[in-house]
Amino acid sequence: MAVYRAYRERIPGMMPIWPLGLPGWYDEHVAQGLADDDGILLAVWRRGGDAEIRLPFGAAGGARPAAVLFPTDVPTGLEWDGDDLVVTLPEELSARLIRLG
């Protein structure tokens, strides 16, 4: 709830994004978020497949600082590779909320 409270005022003015495209029912990786001029709130799920998830942002990402908002007590890899954010979720069936910017 603390994370939600910190961002709830921004949410109504944010635009939805899908860095991997709209998700399919059986997709192993899903990413969706909300973006505004101050940054991006991004939810990433690993429902199977590789631990490494490459999210293409192009100029929209701009190698902004990335930080895990929730959960913060589990291993998570965040690294920019050019215009792609590479998220590593070691555990299958896991998810993270990430802030860019």
Jmol script that loads the backbone (N, CA, C; Angstrom):
load data "model"
ATOM      1  N   MET A   1       0.815  -1.188   0.000  1.00  0.00           N
ATOM      2  CA  MET A   1       0.000   0.000   0.000  1.00  0.00           C
ATOM      3  C   MET A   1       0.861   1.256   0.000  1.00  0.00           C
ATOM      4  N   ALA A   2       2.003   1.207   0.631  1.00  0.00           N
ATOM      5  CA  ALA A   2       2.860   2.396   0.689  1.00  0.00           C
ATOM      6  C   ALA A   2       3.334   2.809  -0.706  1.00  0.00           C
ATOM      7  N   VAL A   3       3.653   1.841  -1.552  1.00  0.00           N
ATOM      8  CA  VAL A   3       4.084   2.166  -2.914  1.00  0.00           C
ATOM      9  C   VAL A   3       2.934   2.813  -3.676  1.00  0.00           C
ATOM     10  N   TYR A   4       1.751   2.230  -3.583  1.00  0.00           N
ATOM     11  CA  TYR A   4       0.578   2.799  -4.248  1.00  0.00           C
ATOM     12  C   TYR A   4       0.328   4.233  -3.773  1.00  0.00           C
ATOM     13  N   ARG A   5       0.373   4.449  -2.488  1.00  0.00           N
ATOM     14  CA  ARG A   5       0.120   5.787  -1.941  1.00  0.00           C
ATOM     15  C   ARG A   5       1.129   6.806  -2.463  1.00  0.00           C
ATOM     16  N   ALA A   6       2.353   6.374  -2.683  1.00  0.00           N
ATOM     17  CA  ALA A   6       3.396   7.278  -3.161  1.00  0.00           C
ATOM     18  C   ALA A   6       3.165   7.727  -4.602  1.00  0.00           C
ATOM     19  N   TYR A   7       2.425   6.944  -5.381  1.00  0.00           N
ATOM     20  CA  TYR A   7       2.255   7.219  -6.809  1.00  0.00           C
ATOM     21  C   TYR A   7       0.820   7.480  -7.237  1.00  0.00           C
ATOM     22  N   ARG A   8      -0.139   7.325  -6.365  1.00  0.00           N
ATOM     23  CA  ARG A   8      -1.546   7.380  -6.772  1.00  0.00           C
ATOM     24  C   ARG A   8      -1.968   8.711  -7.375  1.00  0.00           C
ATOM     25  N   GLU A   9      -1.359   9.798  -6.999  1.00  0.00           N
ATOM     26  CA  GLU A   9      -1.726  11.103  -7.558  1.00  0.00           C
ATOM     27  C   GLU A   9      -1.342  11.216  -9.032  1.00  0.00           C
ATOM     28  N   ARG A  10      -0.292  10.502  -9.448  1.00  0.00           N
ATOM     29  CA  ARG A  10       0.171  10.549 -10.844  1.00  0.00           C
ATOM     30  C   ARG A  10      -0.642   9.653 -11.765  1.00  0.00           C
ATOM     31  N   ILE A  11      -1.179   8.580 -11.244  1.00  0.00           N
ATOM     32  CA  ILE A  11      -1.779   7.536 -12.078  1.00  0.00           C
ATOM     33  C   ILE A  11      -2.857   8.048 -13.030  1.00  0.00           C
ATOM     34  N   PRO A  12      -3.800   8.901 -12.627  1.00  0.00           N
ATOM     35  CA  PRO A  12      -4.842   9.327 -13.570  1.00  0.00           C
ATOM     36  C   PRO A  12      -4.320  10.033 -14.823  1.00  0.00           C
ATOM     37  N   GLY A  13      -3.173  10.686 -14.747  1.00  0.00           N
ATOM     38  CA  GLY A  13      -2.629  11.400 -15.888  1.00  0.00           C
ATOM     39  C   GLY A  13      -1.626  10.605 -16.708  1.00  0.00           C
ATOM     40  N   MET A  14      -1.406   9.350 -16.374  1.00  0.00           N
ATOM     41  CA  MET A  14      -0.412   8.529 -17.058  1.00  0.00           C
ATOM     42  C   MET A  14      -1.040   7.776 -18.222  1.00  0.00           C
ATOM     43  N   MET A  15      -0.197   7.448 -19.203  1.00  0.00           N
ATOM     44  CA  MET A  15      -0.631   6.698 -20.382  1.00  0.00           C
ATOM     45  C   MET A  15      -0.138   5.252 -20.287  1.00  0.00           C
ATOM     46  N   PRO A  16      -0.961   4.288 -20.702  1.00  0.00           N
ATOM     47  CA  PRO A  16      -0.539   2.886 -20.643  1.00  0.00           C
ATOM     48  C   PRO A  16       0.493   2.553 -21.720  1.00  0.00           C
ATOM     49  N   ILE A  17       1.404   1.654 -21.379  1.00  0.00           N
ATOM     50  CA  ILE A  17       2.398   1.154 -22.330  1.00  0.00           C
ATOM     51  C   ILE A  17       2.506  -0.359 -22.188  1.00  0.00           C
ATOM     52  N   TRP A  18       2.897  -1.024 -23.277  1.00  0.00           N
ATOM     53  CA  TRP A  18       3.127  -2.465 -23.303  1.00  0.00           C
ATOM     54  C   TRP A  18       4.436  -2.707 -24.042  1.00  0.00           C
ATOM     55  N   PRO A  19       5.579  -2.693 -23.349  1.00  0.00           N
ATOM     56  CA  PRO A  19       6.877  -2.824 -24.025  1.00  0.00           C
ATOM     57  C   PRO A  19       7.030  -4.107 -24.841  1.00  0.00           C
ATOM     58  N   LEU A  20       6.328  -5.161 -24.489  1.00  0.00           N
ATOM     59  CA  LEU A  20       6.393  -6.425 -25.234  1.00  0.00           C
ATOM     60  C   LEU A  20       5.168  -6.608 -26.131  1.00  0.00           C
ATOM     61  N   GLY A  21       4.361  -5.587 -26.264  1.00  0.00           N
ATOM     62  CA  GLY A  21       3.102  -5.702 -26.995  1.00  0.00           C
ATOM     63  C   GLY A  21       2.018  -6.196 -26.052  1.00  0.00           C
ATOM     64  N   LEU A  22       0.788  -6.183 -26.554  1.00  0.00           N
ATOM     65  CA  LEU A  22      -0.313  -6.679 -25.726  1.00  0.00           C
ATOM     66  C   LEU A  22      -0.077  -8.148 -25.394  1.00  0.00           C
ATOM     67  N   PRO A  23      -0.304  -8.537 -24.145  1.00  0.00           N
ATOM     68  CA  PRO A  23       0.017  -9.914 -23.742  1.00  0.00           C
ATOM     69  C   PRO A  23      -0.978 -10.932 -24.290  1.00  0.00           C
ATOM     70  N   GLY A  24      -0.440 -12.112 -24.549  1.00  0.00           N
ATOM     71  CA  GLY A  24      -1.263 -13.262 -24.923  1.00  0.00           C
ATOM     72  C   GLY A  24      -1.508 -14.122 -23.697  1.00  0.00           C
ATOM     73  N   TRP A  25      -2.530 -14.933 -23.777  1.00  0.00           N
ATOM     74  CA  TRP A  25      -2.924 -15.755 -22.638  1.00  0.00           C
ATOM     75  C   TRP A  25      -1.790 -16.653 -22.140  1.00  0.00           C
ATOM     76  N   TYR A  26      -0.996 -17.187 -23.044  1.00  0.00           N
ATOM     77  CA  TYR A  26       0.051 -18.137 -22.665  1.00  0.00           C
ATOM     78  C   TYR A  26       1.464 -17.555 -22.733  1.00  0.00           C
ATOM     79  N   ASP A  27       1.598 -16.248 -22.846  1.00  0.00           N
ATOM     80  CA  ASP A  27       2.924 -15.633 -22.898  1.00  0.00           C
ATOM     81  C   ASP A  27       3.716 -15.935 -21.627  1.00  0.00           C
ATOM     82  N   GLU A  28       4.998 -16.221 -21.813  1.00  0.00           N
ATOM     83  CA  GLU A  28       5.861 -16.520 -20.667  1.00  0.00           C
ATOM     84  C   GLU A  28       6.292 -15.257 -19.932  1.00  0.00           C
ATOM     85  N   HIS A  29       6.374 -14.148 -20.668  1.00  0.00           N
ATOM     86  CA  HIS A  29       6.748 -12.867 -20.075  1.00  0.00           C
ATOM     87  C   HIS A  29       5.693 -11.834 -20.426  1.00  0.00           C
ATOM     88  N   VAL A  30       5.320 -11.026 -19.452  1.00  0.00           N
ATOM     89  CA  VAL A  30       4.339  -9.965 -19.647  1.00  0.00           C
ATOM     90  C   VAL A  30       4.904  -8.692 -19.018  1.00  0.00           C
ATOM     91  N   ALA A  31       4.751  -7.578 -19.727  1.00  0.00           N
ATOM     92  CA  ALA A  31       5.184  -6.280 -19.187  1.00  0.00           C
ATOM     93  C   ALA A  31       4.168  -5.228 -19.595  1.00  0.00           C
ATOM     94  N   GLN A  32       3.738  -4.472 -18.625  1.00  0.00           N
ATOM     95  CA  GLN A  32       2.836  -3.358 -18.902  1.00  0.00           C
ATOM     96  C   GLN A  32       3.145  -2.262 -17.909  1.00  0.00           C
ATOM     97  N   GLY A  33       2.820  -1.049 -18.303  1.00  0.00           N
ATOM     98  CA  GLY A  33       3.159   0.045 -17.408  1.00  0.00           C
ATOM     99  C   GLY A  33       2.345   1.282 -17.676  1.00  0.00           C
ATOM    100  N   LEU A  34       2.705   2.322 -16.934  1.00  0.00           N
ATOM    101  CA  LEU A  34       2.099   3.634 -17.062  1.00  0.00           C
ATOM    102  C   LEU A  34       3.229   4.639 -17.187  1.00  0.00           C
ATOM    103  N   ALA A  35       3.088   5.574 -18.139  1.00  0.00           N
ATOM    104  CA  ALA A  35       4.157   6.532 -18.404  1.00  0.00           C
ATOM    105  C   ALA A  35       3.636   7.966 -18.364  1.00  0.00           C
ATOM    106  N   ASP A  36       4.481   8.871 -17.885  1.00  0.00           N
ATOM    107  CA  ASP A  36       4.231  10.302 -17.977  1.00  0.00           C
ATOM    108  C   ASP A  36       5.580  10.994 -18.130  1.00  0.00           C
ATOM    109  N   ASP A  37       5.592  12.307 -18.105  1.00  0.00           N
ATOM    110  CA  ASP A  37       6.837  13.049 -18.298  1.00  0.00           C
ATOM    111  C   ASP A  37       7.851  12.809 -17.183  1.00  0.00           C
ATOM    112  N   ASP A  38       7.394  12.363 -16.025  1.00  0.00           N
ATOM    113  CA  ASP A  38       8.288  12.133 -14.889  1.00  0.00           C
ATOM    114  C   ASP A  38       8.860  10.728 -14.839  1.00  0.00           C
ATOM    115  N   GLY A  39       8.379   9.818 -15.682  1.00  0.00           N
ATOM    116  CA  GLY A  39       8.928   8.476 -15.677  1.00  0.00           C
ATOM    117  C   GLY A  39       7.911   7.412 -16.034  1.00  0.00           C
ATOM    118  N   ILE A  40       8.267   6.192 -15.723  1.00  0.00           N
ATOM    119  CA  ILE A  40       7.462   5.014 -16.065  1.00  0.00           C
ATOM    120  C   ILE A  40       7.336   4.132 -14.839  1.00  0.00           C
ATOM    121  N   LEU A  41       6.129   3.673 -14.562  1.00  0.00           N
ATOM    122  CA  LEU A  41       5.878   2.627 -13.568  1.00  0.00           C
ATOM    123  C   LEU A  41       5.614   1.365 -14.364  1.00  0.00           C
ATOM    124  N   LEU A  42       6.412   0.331 -14.135  1.00  0.00           N
ATOM    125  CA  LEU A  42       6.399  -0.857 -14.984  1.00  0.00           C
ATOM    126  C   LEU A  42       6.184  -2.113 -14.148  1.00  0.00           C
ATOM    127  N   ALA A  43       5.208  -2.929 -14.544  1.00  0.00           N
ATOM    128  CA  ALA A  43       4.987  -4.231 -13.921  1.00  0.00           C
ATOM    129  C   ALA A  43       5.483  -5.297 -14.889  1.00  0.00           C
ATOM    130  N   VAL A  44       6.316  -6.215 -14.393  1.00  0.00           N
ATOM    131  CA  VAL A  44       6.901  -7.274 -15.212  1.00  0.00           C
ATOM    132  C   VAL A  44       6.616  -8.608 -14.544  1.00  0.00           C
ATOM    133  N   TRP A  45       6.117  -9.580 -15.334  1.00  0.00           N
ATOM    134  CA  TRP A  45       5.829 -10.922 -14.838  1.00  0.00           C
ATOM    135  C   TRP A  45       6.662 -11.946 -15.586  1.00  0.00           C
ATOM    136  N   ARG A  46       7.174 -12.907 -14.860  1.00  0.00           N
ATOM    137  CA  ARG A  46       7.773 -14.105 -15.462  1.00  0.00           C
ATOM    138  C   ARG A  46       6.850 -15.258 -15.127  1.00  0.00           C
ATOM    139  N   ARG A  47       6.176 -15.774 -16.151  1.00  0.00           N
ATOM    140  CA  ARG A  47       5.239 -16.885 -15.956  1.00  0.00           C
ATOM    141  C   ARG A  47       5.818 -18.191 -16.491  1.00  0.00           C
ATOM    142  N   GLY A  48       7.073 -18.157 -16.894  1.00  0.00           N
ATOM    143  CA  GLY A  48       7.777 -19.297 -17.456  1.00  0.00           C
ATOM    144  C   GLY A  48       8.949 -18.759 -18.252  1.00  0.00           C
ATOM    145  N   GLY A  49       9.604 -19.622 -19.001  1.00  0.00           N
ATOM    146  CA  GLY A  49      10.673 -19.182 -19.889  1.00  0.00           C
ATOM    147  C   GLY A  49      11.926 -18.738 -19.166  1.00  0.00           C
ATOM    148  N   ASP A  50      12.752 -18.001 -19.911  1.00  0.00           N
ATOM    149  CA  ASP A  50      14.048 -17.553 -19.411  1.00  0.00           C
ATOM    150  C   ASP A  50      13.911 -16.564 -18.265  1.00  0.00           C
ATOM    151  N   ALA A  51      14.933 -16.540 -17.422  1.00  0.00           N
ATOM    152  CA  ALA A  51      14.961 -15.600 -16.307  1.00  0.00           C
ATOM    153  C   ALA A  51      15.187 -14.173 -16.790  1.00  0.00           C
ATOM    154  N   GLU A  52      15.837 -14.032 -17.945  1.00  0.00           N
ATOM    155  CA  GLU A  52      16.158 -12.714 -18.482  1.00  0.00           C
ATOM    156  C   GLU A  52      15.049 -12.247 -19.427  1.00  0.00           C
ATOM    157  N   ILE A  53      14.532 -11.061 -19.163  1.00  0.00           N
ATOM    158  CA  ILE A  53      13.459 -10.485 -19.969  1.00  0.00           C
ATOM    159  C   ILE A  53      13.971  -9.181 -20.556  1.00  0.00           C
ATOM    160  N   ARG A  54      13.998  -9.096 -21.878  1.00  0.00           N
ATOM    161  CA  ARG A  54      14.505  -7.905 -22.575  1.00  0.00           C
ATOM    162  C   ARG A  54      13.325  -7.049 -23.010  1.00  0.00           C
ATOM    163  N   LEU A  55      13.277  -5.825 -22.489  1.00  0.00           N
ATOM    164  CA  LEU A  55      12.176  -4.914 -22.775  1.00  0.00           C
ATOM    165  C   LEU A  55      12.668  -3.768 -23.652  1.00  0.00           C
ATOM    166  N   PRO A  56      12.217  -3.720 -24.908  1.00  0.00           N
ATOM    167  CA  PRO A  56      12.663  -2.656 -25.809  1.00  0.00           C
ATOM    168  C   PRO A  56      11.922  -1.349 -25.524  1.00  0.00           C
ATOM    169  N   PHE A  57      12.662  -0.305 -25.187  1.00  0.00           N
ATOM    170  CA  PHE A  57      12.057   0.985 -24.917  1.00  0.00           C
ATOM    171  C   PHE A  57      12.380   2.025 -25.968  1.00  0.00           C
ATOM    172  N   GLY A  58      13.434   1.834 -26.751  1.00  0.00           N
ATOM    173  CA  GLY A  58      13.815   2.854 -27.713  1.00  0.00           C
ATOM    174  C   GLY A  58      14.082   4.163 -27.000  1.00  0.00           C
ATOM    175  N   ALA A  59      13.768   5.263 -27.652  1.00  0.00           N
ATOM    176  CA  ALA A  59      14.017   6.582 -27.078  1.00  0.00           C
ATOM    177  C   ALA A  59      13.148   6.853 -25.854  1.00  0.00           C
ATOM    178  N   ALA A  60      12.029   6.138 -25.710  1.00  0.00           N
ATOM    179  CA  ALA A  60      11.124   6.364 -24.570  1.00  0.00           C
ATOM    180  C   ALA A  60      11.789   6.016 -23.248  1.00  0.00           C
ATOM    181  N   GLY A  61      12.644   5.009 -23.251  1.00  0.00           N
ATOM    182  CA  GLY A  61      13.316   4.621 -22.020  1.00  0.00           C
ATOM    183  C   GLY A  61      14.472   5.552 -21.700  1.00  0.00           C
ATOM    184  N   GLY A  62      15.252   5.810 -22.716  1.00  0.00           N
ATOM    185  CA  GLY A  62      16.359   6.747 -22.553  1.00  0.00           C
ATOM    186  C   GLY A  62      17.342   6.379 -21.465  1.00  0.00           C
ATOM    187  N   ALA A  63      17.487   5.104 -21.166  1.00  0.00           N
ATOM    188  CA  ALA A  63      18.400   4.635 -20.119  1.00  0.00           C
ATOM    189  C   ALA A  63      18.176   5.382 -18.807  1.00  0.00           C
ATOM    190  N   ARG A  64      16.919   5.583 -18.468  1.00  0.00           N
ATOM    191  CA  ARG A  64      16.574   6.245 -17.203  1.00  0.00           C
ATOM    192  C   ARG A  64      17.019   5.372 -16.030  1.00  0.00           C
ATOM    193  N   PRO A  65      17.251   5.977 -14.877  1.00  0.00           N
ATOM    194  CA  PRO A  65      17.549   5.157 -13.701  1.00  0.00           C
ATOM    195  C   PRO A  65      16.393   4.188 -13.435  1.00  0.00           C
ATOM    196  N   ALA A  66      16.721   2.955 -13.115  1.00  0.00           N
ATOM    197  CA  ALA A  66      15.706   1.927 -12.855  1.00  0.00           C
ATOM    198  C   ALA A  66      15.858   1.415 -11.434  1.00  0.00           C
ATOM    199  N   ALA A  67      14.714   1.231 -10.759  1.00  0.00           N
ATOM    200  CA  ALA A  67      14.730   0.734  -9.382  1.00  0.00           C
ATOM    201  C   ALA A  67      13.503  -0.128  -9.139  1.00  0.00           C
ATOM    202  N   VAL A  68      13.681  -1.187  -8.380  1.00  0.00           N
ATOM    203  CA  VAL A  68      12.565  -2.047  -8.004  1.00  0.00           C
ATOM    204  C   VAL A  68      11.789  -1.363  -6.885  1.00  0.00           C
ATOM    205  N   LEU A  69      10.474  -1.238  -7.079  1.00  0.00           N
ATOM    206  CA  LEU A  69       9.607  -0.668  -6.042  1.00  0.00           C
ATOM    207  C   LEU A  69       9.012  -1.748  -5.152  1.00  0.00           C
ATOM    208  N   PHE A  70       8.697  -2.914  -5.755  1.00  0.00           N
ATOM    209  CA  PHE A  70       8.078  -3.992  -4.977  1.00  0.00           C
ATOM    210  C   PHE A  70       8.192  -5.301  -5.731  1.00  0.00           C
ATOM    211  N   PRO A  71       8.499  -6.385  -5.079  1.00  0.00           N
ATOM    212  CA  PRO A  71       9.063  -6.496  -3.733  1.00  0.00           C
ATOM    213  C   PRO A  71      10.549  -6.173  -3.774  1.00  0.00           C
ATOM    214  N   THR A  72      11.039  -5.618  -2.714  1.00  0.00           N
ATOM    215  CA  THR A  72      12.439  -5.202  -2.667  1.00  0.00           C
ATOM    216  C   THR A  72      13.344  -6.204  -1.953  1.00  0.00           C
ATOM    217  N   ASP A  73      12.765  -7.259  -1.413  1.00  0.00           N
ATOM    218  CA  ASP A  73      13.551  -8.207  -0.613  1.00  0.00           C
ATOM    219  C   ASP A  73      13.874  -9.504  -1.359  1.00  0.00           C
ATOM    220  N   VAL A  74      13.777  -9.482  -2.696  1.00  0.00           N
ATOM    221  CA  VAL A  74      14.089 -10.671  -3.507  1.00  0.00           C
ATOM    222  C   VAL A  74      15.065 -10.260  -4.612  1.00  0.00           C
ATOM    223  N   PRO A  75      15.876 -11.201  -5.092  1.00  0.00           N
ATOM    224  CA  PRO A  75      16.850 -10.864  -6.137  1.00  0.00           C
ATOM    225  C   PRO A  75      16.163 -10.429  -7.435  1.00  0.00           C
ATOM    226  N   THR A  76      16.679  -9.348  -7.998  1.00  0.00           N
ATOM    227  CA  THR A  76      16.179  -8.827  -9.262  1.00  0.00           C
ATOM    228  C   THR A  76      17.335  -8.164  -9.985  1.00  0.00           C
ATOM    229  N   GLY A  77      17.502  -8.479 -11.260  1.00  0.00           N
ATOM    230  CA  GLY A  77      18.516  -7.813 -12.059  1.00  0.00           C
ATOM    231  C   GLY A  77      17.879  -6.751 -12.933  1.00  0.00           C
ATOM    232  N   LEU A  78      18.460  -5.546 -12.931  1.00  0.00           N
ATOM    233  CA  LEU A  78      18.018  -4.442 -13.794  1.00  0.00           C
ATOM    234  C   LEU A  78      19.257  -3.860 -14.457  1.00  0.00           C
ATOM    235  N   GLU A  79      19.266  -3.863 -15.790  1.00  0.00           N
ATOM    236  CA  GLU A  79      20.438  -3.352 -16.498  1.00  0.00           C
ATOM    237  C   GLU A  79      20.006  -2.834 -17.865  1.00  0.00           C
ATOM    238  N   TRP A  80      20.512  -1.677 -18.242  1.00  0.00           N
ATOM    239  CA  TRP A  80      20.258  -1.140 -19.570  1.00  0.00           C
ATOM    240  C   TRP A  80      21.268  -1.718 -20.545  1.00  0.00           C
ATOM    241  N   ASP A  81      20.788  -2.160 -21.695  1.00  0.00           N
ATOM    242  CA  ASP A  81      21.632  -2.621 -22.797  1.00  0.00           C
ATOM    243  C   ASP A  81      21.185  -1.823 -24.014  1.00  0.00           C
ATOM    244  N   GLY A  82      21.842  -0.705 -24.240  1.00  0.00           N
ATOM    245  CA  GLY A  82      21.381   0.214 -25.282  1.00  0.00           C
ATOM    246  C   GLY A  82      20.032   0.788 -24.868  1.00  0.00           C
ATOM    247  N   ASP A  83      19.026   0.638 -25.732  1.00  0.00           N
ATOM    248  CA  ASP A  83      17.681   1.131 -25.434  1.00  0.00           C
ATOM    249  C   ASP A  83      16.789   0.056 -24.813  1.00  0.00           C
ATOM    250  N   ASP A  84      17.357  -1.100 -24.505  1.00  0.00           N
ATOM    251  CA  ASP A  84      16.599  -2.196 -23.902  1.00  0.00           C
ATOM    252  C   ASP A  84      16.872  -2.267 -22.405  1.00  0.00           C
ATOM    253  N   LEU A  85      15.810  -2.427 -21.619  1.00  0.00           N
ATOM    254  CA  LEU A  85      15.972  -2.720 -20.200  1.00  0.00           C
ATOM    255  C   LEU A  85      15.937  -4.234 -20.056  1.00  0.00           C
ATOM    256  N   VAL A  86      16.983  -4.790 -19.468  1.00  0.00           N
ATOM    257  CA  VAL A  86      17.050  -6.226 -19.236  1.00  0.00           C
ATOM    258  C   VAL A  86      16.707  -6.470 -17.768  1.00  0.00           C
ATOM    259  N   VAL A  87      15.583  -7.156 -17.551  1.00  0.00           N
ATOM    260  CA  VAL A  87      15.116  -7.493 -16.211  1.00  0.00           C
ATOM    261  C   VAL A  87      15.379  -8.968 -15.997  1.00  0.00           C
ATOM    262  N   THR A  88      16.039  -9.314 -14.903  1.00  0.00           N
ATOM    263  CA  THR A  88      16.291 -10.709 -14.580  1.00  0.00           C
ATOM    264  C   THR A  88      15.484 -11.087 -13.351  1.00  0.00           C
ATOM    265  N   LEU A  89      14.583 -12.049 -13.532  1.00  0.00           N
ATOM    266  CA  LEU A  89      13.768 -12.587 -12.441  1.00  0.00           C
ATOM    267  C   LEU A  89      14.182 -14.043 -12.260  1.00  0.00           C
ATOM    268  N   PRO A  90      15.042 -14.329 -11.279  1.00  0.00           N
ATOM    269  CA  PRO A  90      15.575 -15.678 -11.114  1.00  0.00           C
ATOM    270  C   PRO A  90      14.511 -16.736 -10.849  1.00  0.00           C
ATOM    271  N   GLU A  91      13.445 -16.364 -10.179  1.00  0.00           N
ATOM    272  CA  GLU A  91      12.430 -17.343  -9.803  1.00  0.00           C
ATOM    273  C   GLU A  91      11.280 -17.352 -10.814  1.00  0.00           C
ATOM    274  N   GLU A  92      10.937 -18.544 -11.282  1.00  0.00           N
ATOM    275  CA  GLU A  92       9.793 -18.680 -12.178  1.00  0.00           C
ATOM    276  C   GLU A  92       8.522 -18.310 -11.403  1.00  0.00           C
ATOM    277  N   LEU A  93       7.522 -17.841 -12.098  1.00  0.00           N
ATOM    278  CA  LEU A  93       6.264 -17.391 -11.504  1.00  0.00           C
ATOM    279  C   LEU A  93       6.527 -16.265 -10.505  1.00  0.00           C
ATOM    280  N   SER A  94       7.125 -15.193 -11.012  1.00  0.00           N
ATOM    281  CA  SER A  94       7.425 -14.054 -10.165  1.00  0.00           C
ATOM    282  C   SER A  94       7.085 -12.763 -10.910  1.00  0.00           C
ATOM    283  N   ALA A  95       7.034 -11.669 -10.163  1.00  0.00           N
ATOM    284  CA  ALA A  95       6.692 -10.374 -10.744  1.00  0.00           C
ATOM    285  C   ALA A  95       7.399  -9.277  -9.962  1.00  0.00           C
ATOM    286  N   ARG A  96       7.596  -8.123 -10.617  1.00  0.00           N
ATOM    287  CA  ARG A  96       8.175  -6.961  -9.961  1.00  0.00           C
ATOM    288  C   ARG A  96       7.481  -5.711 -10.452  1.00  0.00           C
ATOM    289  N   LEU A  97       7.443  -4.709  -9.585  1.00  0.00           N
ATOM    290  CA  LEU A  97       7.031  -3.372  -9.949  1.00  0.00           C
ATOM    291  C   LEU A  97       8.291  -2.525  -9.969  1.00  0.00           C
ATOM    292  N   ILE A  98       8.549  -1.865 -11.105  1.00  0.00           N
ATOM    293  CA  ILE A  98       9.791  -1.151 -11.329  1.00  0.00           C
ATOM    294  C   ILE A  98       9.491   0.301 -11.683  1.00  0.00           C
ATOM    295  N   ARG A  99      10.335   1.184 -11.192  1.00  0.00           N
ATOM    296  CA  ARG A  99      10.239   2.611 -11.542  1.00  0.00           C
ATOM    297  C   ARG A  99      11.385   2.951 -12.476  1.00  0.00           C
ATOM    298  N   LEU A 100      11.077   3.610 -13.579  1.00  0.00           N
ATOM    299  CA  LEU A 100      12.101   4.140 -14.499  1.00  0.00           C
ATOM    300  C   LEU A 100      12.009   5.654 -14.445  1.00  0.00           C
ATOM    301  N   GLY A 101      13.109   6.284 -14.122  1.00  0.00           N
ATOM    302  CA  GLY A 101      13.140   7.733 -14.055  1.00  0.00           C
ATOM    303  C   GLY A 101      12.969   8.259 -12.659  1.00  0.00           C
TER     304      GLY A 101
END
end "model"
wireframe off; spacefill off
backbone 0.3
color backbone group
